[in-house]
Amino acid sequence: MAVYNSTSRKAEEFINDEKIRETLAFAEAHKDDLEMMEQILEKGRQYQGLSYKEAATLLECEDPEIIQKIFDLGKEIKEHFYGNRIVMFAPLYLSNYCVNGCTYCPYHMKNKHIPRKKLSQDEIRREVIALQDMGHKRLAIEAGEHPTENPIEYILESIKTIYSIRHKNGAIRRVNVNIAATTVENYRKLKEAGIGTYILFQETYNKKAYEELHPSGPKSDYAYHTEAMDRAMEAGIDDVGCGVLYGLNNYKYDFVGMLMHAHHLEKTFGCGPHTISVPRVRPADDIDPDEFDNGVPDDVFKRIVAVLRIAVPYTGMIMSTRESEKTRRECLEIGITQISGGSRTSVGGYVEEERPEDTTQFDVEDRRTLAEVVDWLIDLGYVPSFCTACYREGRTGDRFMSLLKAGQIANICQPNAMMTLKEFLIDYASEETKAKGDALIRERLPLIPNEKVREICAHHLDEIEAGNRDFRF
């Protein structure tokens, strides 16, 4: 039997089934210990995070007063480290060719209903121009796993194409990559290509469930998949993004497993995940979510988000258009820092309108345009941010985390958010949105703590109004 070792490079040792089950048993046994819950919350108020055992115990509690305190603390921590900025992005699906047999994904090899499609470089250009015309500056590229249709050379060429496109005032300044687990050599190639974050969802950390959900294909190798982040970091990619697909397995088990993974990366490489995503299973072609009996209700889902924010206060948290406007609004308050807008989950979906019989990977719940989402965020008092400065200035990994821990985000990310919002307002927004956005910028500008930074930001905002672009701290 594998023994738990947080710094081991073996999946079954740093994600240890016995330790997870011990943790869940402890949490269940202490769920009514309100004194312990208060002690855990008090530790969370130090803004240093929680252990996976403490987080699991807090998540287990059903006391209404404690739950409200969890939400309040999640909000407090988010505002302390991230302020009121919300980072915007969009997924770009390159290809749905796949050799895996994942039972929850319509791209699985045996699905004969879905049309297979792979974008040419010219088609990628058209998709990127469509995204630039919306106002996007940050993409997450997605592709199925296929050794001949989607080799690493295709991914690298696509990244080069995306970065090369300039259309009107549009440019994609950061490309995050969500592709299958690969080798250290290939991760080095991705690093050299200038990617932002490497994203890979574990789906579930339960090895037995994982193997049942992935009966065939390269992804069926639990250890190789789970150890992918180690290989990526070994290759020099210090911004990695984790996530599980809630609904596939018991959410409490996967919650602990993901925090255990974050702890492993922190201990082994000196830096935990740059982002954590919280997707839930959605309907899709040939996939019925009712087949998975581990659905996570909205109230529990909100607690997952808030406890994660308390447990990993320095980590960005992502919520996609899988979730409804209502859920996204509620979760923005208690922990989420990045959302997608105007998303299409089909190959070629930005140029051609999606249809039910198309290449969509999953149903989108929030179908508003990016402009509508930006307007909505401004109405809620958030600063929509299209910033990519830290990645482009080399502030990644532990360098970004050190700035966050030192409280310098208010002097870096906040002004960058306002400047990129100003670009969006001038280039893409309606007059009504522009007026509201400008008012928000005027309100937030005096709150930049450093006087010199505040003055420079104000000057750059004037320059953007005059037609210049791409300023950053």
Secondary structure as GFF3:
##gff-version 3
##sequence-region A 1 473
A	DSSP	alpha_helix	11	14	.	.	.	ID=ss1
A	DSSP	alpha_helix	17	29	.	.	.	ID=ss2
A	DSSP	alpha_helix	34	44	.	.	.	ID=ss3
A	DSSP	alpha_helix	52	60	.	.	.	ID=ss4
A	DSSP	alpha_helix	64	82	.	.	.	ID=ss5
A	DSSP	beta_strand	85	95	.	.	.	ID=ss6
A	DSSP	alpha_helix	121	134	.	.	.	ID=ss7
A	DSSP	beta_strand	138	143	.	.	.	ID=ss8
A	DSSP	alpha_helix	152	164	.	.	.	ID=ss9
A	DSSP	beta_strand	166	167	.	.	.	ID=ss10
A	DSSP	beta_strand	170	171	.	.	.	ID=ss11
A	DSSP	beta_strand	174	178	.	.	.	ID=ss12
A	DSSP	alpha_helix	184	192	.	.	.	ID=ss13
A	DSSP	beta_strand	198	199	.	.	.	ID=ss14
A	DSSP	alpha_helix	207	213	.	.	.	ID=ss15
A	DSSP	three_ten_helix	218	220	.	.	.	ID=ss16
A	DSSP	alpha_helix	222	226	.	.	.	ID=ss17
A	DSSP	alpha_helix	228	234	.	.	.	ID=ss18
A	DSSP	beta_strand	240	243	.	.	.	ID=ss19
A	DSSP	alpha_helix	251	269	.	.	.	ID=ss20
A	DSSP	beta_strand	275	277	.	.	.	ID=ss21
A	DSSP	three_ten_helix	289	291	.	.	.	ID=ss22
A	DSSP	alpha_helix	298	311	.	.	.	ID=ss23
A	DSSP	beta_strand	316	319	.	.	.	ID=ss24
A	DSSP	alpha_helix	325	334	.	.	.	ID=ss25
A	DSSP	beta_strand	338	340	.	.	.	ID=ss26
A	DSSP	alpha_helix	370	379	.	.	.	ID=ss27
A	DSSP	beta_strand	383	385	.	.	.	ID=ss28
A	DSSP	alpha_helix	389	392	.	.	.	ID=ss29
A	DSSP	alpha_helix	397	405	.	.	.	ID=ss30
A	DSSP	alpha_helix	409	427	.	.	.	ID=ss31
A	DSSP	alpha_helix	431	444	.	.	.	ID=ss32
A	DSSP	three_ten_helix	445	447	.	.	.	ID=ss33
A	DSSP	alpha_helix	451	465	.	.	.	ID=ss34
###
